[in-house]
Structures are given as structure tokens and as C-alpha cells.
Amino acid sequence: MIRGGFNNFEDPLDEHDLAGLAMEEDIDARVVSQQDGQWQVEQGPFASFDEVCKGQWSLLVQNVDGYIDEASLLLSAFDFIPRWRVDDLMVSFSVPGAGVGPHLDQYDVFIIQGKGTRRWQVGEKGEHAPQLPHPKLSQVAMFEPIIDAELQCGDILYIPPGFPHCGVALTDCLNYSVGFRAPDQKALLSDFADFALIQSEHFNQRYADPELASREFAGEILPAEIDAVRQMMKSALDSPCSISGWPVI
């Protein structure tokens, strides 16, 4: 907890601005609601909010820093972390009692409290039973909190990867979540493959085996051949144009 992390914090947008963004075609937005014990998730863009904003609901919009200049300035407070590791600024508006339930993130996140008040509980890292109250909503079982606090305007909560947390709005409130990228190997390999496909001058080496050994069974793959393929793939990553030109970093 960082009490008063932002002195005299002023919201760079309000819930009406956020709703306007959620109506745009290229915006990733969703409404998570709970009513009579039932969870619902509706994906944007939204033409109207009358049917989705019922019960205890939250509107969440991703990549707000790419559309609201004033919001993007919040990221400068986190320049002690390299910018390439920053994913986006997610902004949420919640009515009293609303949240997305207890859950885990596999990346670092700083949560800035805007207007209003939200109660946050954070548990210890460990094994937490997964729950799926809705196909689009991944949660965990409620946990014993090691942090249980109410965030006021300007407060910041840092949550490392793997620590369960649950936030519930006590009043109408805005929250700003600065998430950091933590791609797994599959995501990196997939993105690098897309990058390599558009490089006409690079990554054109073909597999060759001029000293191919005969074998009794045509289906046999020799360890030397596996090593040759591995070295060929490794040389692609080690080439001068690979990592330096790859837009992921």
C-alpha cells in the first residue's frame, strides 16, 4: 500500500468519458455484473448500457492510455520500470458493491484509486482453487487476506504476480490499473514467428544435411538431426536483426 501516492489526484476522465470509449468499435471493453448471486460478462462495443448495467456492475476498458492523453500521463509515474514492460492502462468504473470477484493475475499491477473508495483484500501467494462462475470470468476461491484496506483517492496498491486479490467498490469509484507485460514462451514464439514471416531479407536459411546418414528405418530421426534443427532455430534468434528489430521489445 502506498498511501497518498498521488497528492491531490484528479481523475483524467469520468465515467461518461469511459462509457463513450466503450462504445467505439476498436476499444476492448466489458461490463462485469452480479445480480441475485449470478455473474454476467458482456463484451463491448456497447450501443446502450441499459440492459447490461444492472445490479452491482463494473465497466472495464483496456488501453485507455492510447486514447486519452491525460490518462497516458499516469504511466510516467512508473518510469522506474522499463517502458517496454508496460502493457496498458486499464480503467474501471464501479457502482457500490461491484467488482470482478477474487482472482489472480500473472503479471505485476499497480492500482491507483481515483474518485470514490474501494476495499481491497490481497492474499498470500500459493495454491488457490480456481472457479469459473461465468465462461468469461476466471476467479479463485476466497482467501485469508494479508492486506485488507480501503483505498482513498490517490492511494496506490501494488500486487505482484500470483497473489490473489479482490476489490469491492464502497462508493461509485474509478480505478486505474497499470499492468505490466509478462508473456509466456508460447506468446513470444508466436509473435516472433509473425515478425520473421515479413522479413524478406532475413531468416531465409534452409535446412540442409549434406552428410545425411543412411538408416535401417526411414522413420527414424537421429539425435544429430534434432540438434541441427535446434541450432538452425537458435541461429535465427541469435542473428543481428532478430531481437533488435523485433517490435515486442
N, C-alpha and C positions, 0 to 999 in steps of 0.2 A: 504494500500500500504506500502510495506517495500522496500524502495529504497536501492539498494546495499546490499540486504540481504545476498548475497554470493559475497564476494570480489574475483575478478579475476576468475570468474566462468569459468570452462572448461567443455564442453559437454562430458559426459562419452561415448557417441556413436554419430554417424551421421545418416543421412537419409538412407544411404546404409545399415548400420547395422540394422536399423529399418525395412527396406524392407526385409532384409534377415530373420528376425524373423517372419514377416508377411507371409512368405512362408511355415512356419512349421505347421504341422498338429495340434499340441496341443496348438497353440497360438490363442488367441482371438484378431482378428484384423479386421478392417473395413476401407473402404475408403468412405468419405462423400464428395460429389462434387455438385457444382451448375454450370449449363451452360444454357444460354438463359432463366434464371429465373426458371429453373426446377431443383429440388433437386433429387439426386440419392444416394443410400446407397448400397454398395457392401460388402458382408461379406467374410472374408478370410477363409481358406488359399488361397493365390494367387499364381498361376503358372506364371503369367505375369501381368504387370501393364499397358501395352499399352492401353487396352480397358477401364480400369476403371479410370485412372488418366487423366481426360480431364476437361477442363475449370478451375474453381477455386476449387481445391481439397485439402483434408487433409487425411493423413494416421494416424490412431489411433491404438495403440497397448496396450493392458492391461497386467498387471502383469510382466512388464519388469524387476522389481526387482528380480524376480525369475530366470532370465536367464542371466542377465548382472551384474556381481559383482560390477563393478564400479557404476552402476546406483543404486544398492541397498544401497550404502553408503549414498545416498542423504537422506534416511529415518532417519539416525542418527541425522540429524539437527532438527528433530521433536520429539525427545525423551522426551520432556516435556509433551507429551500426551502418555498414556499407550500404549504399542505396540499392545496389543490385540485389540485395537480400530482401528488400521491401516488396511485398506483394501488392497490397492495396489498402485503401481506407474504406472500411465498411461503416455505414451509418444506419442506425436503427432508431425508430420512434416507437415507444410502447405506452399503452394505457395502464392504469393501476392493475396489478396482479398478473401482468403479462410477462412472458419470457419464452425461451425455447426449450426449457427443461434442462436437467443436469446432463452434461455432455463432456466429451474430450476433444481437444484439438491436438493435432500432431505438428504444431508449429508454435513459435513464440507469438504472443499477442499482448499489446498494451491497450487497455480500455480506458478511454477518457470520458468522464462524466460531464455531459452538457447540462442543460436545464433539467430540473427535477431531481429526484432521488431514487436510487436503485439499491436494493440489498443484494450483496454478492456473498456467496459461500464458495470456498475453494477447499478441496480435499487433498489428501496425500496421494502422491504418485504410487501406482500399484495396479493390481488386478481389479477391474471393475466390470461387473456383469453388464453386457450390452442389452439394450432394449430398443425395440422398433415400434413405437406407438402409431407410426404412420410410415408408409413406404419411402417418403422423402424426408424423414426426420429420425436421425440417429441419436439415441440417448444412452445413458448408463443409469444403473440403479442409484438412488440417493445415497449419499456418503456421509461420513463423520467429518465436519468441517474443521480445518486448521486455521482458516480465516473466515470470519463471519462479521461483515461490516456493511454499513450504509455509506455509499459514495455520494458526496455532495458535489455541486458544480465546481469543476476544476480539479477534482481528485483524479488520480490515475491508479489503476490496478494492473500489475504485470503478472501474467500467467505463463509459466514455461510449458513446453510440450508435455502432454501426458498427465497433467494434473486436472482432475475433474472439477468442473465449476458450474454454478447455477446462479443466474441473475434474475431477480423478480422486481419489476417496477413498483415502487411505492406511490409514485405520482406519475402524471404524464411526464415522460422524460426522453431525452435524446442521449444516445451513446455513440462514441466514435471508437472503432476498433482498428488499430494499426496492426495488420497481420504481416508476418514475415515468411518468405518462401522457404519451404523445406521439401523439395521434390525428391521422390524416391528414384531408384535406379531405372525403373521402367519408364517413368516420365522423362528422365534425362535422355535415355537411349532413343525414345520415340522422337523427341524434339530434335536431337542431333541427326537422326536419320532424315527428318524432313529438311533440315538445313543442308545436309550433304547432297540430297537429290537435286537441289537447284544450283549446285556449284559445277559449272560446265568445265572449269579448268582444273579441278582438283578431285580427289577421291576416285580416280579412274583406273587405278592399278587392278589388273585382273589376276585371278588365281592361276598359278602355273605349277606344274610338277615335272620338270624335265628329267628327273631321276626317279620317275614312278617305278615302284617295285611290283613285280607280279605277285599274285597270291593264289592260294588254292580256292578260296571262296570269293566270288565277285562282290558279295555284300559286306565283306569285312572292311572296316575303316581303321587304318593303322594309327597308332599314337602320334607318329611323325606328321601325319596329315592333319590331325586335330591341332597340333602345335603350329603348323603352317598357317591354318585359318586364323588361329588366335593371334599370331604375330601380325598377320595382314590387317586384322581389325584394330589391333593395338597401334600399328603404324598410322592408321587414319586419325586416331585421337592424338598421336604424338606429332603429327605434321604441323609445320609453322602456321598454316592458315586455319587450323581447326578451332582451337579454343579461343584464340584472339579474335576471330571473326564471327564466332557463334553468338548470336544476339541474346541467348539465355543469360550469359554473363557479360 
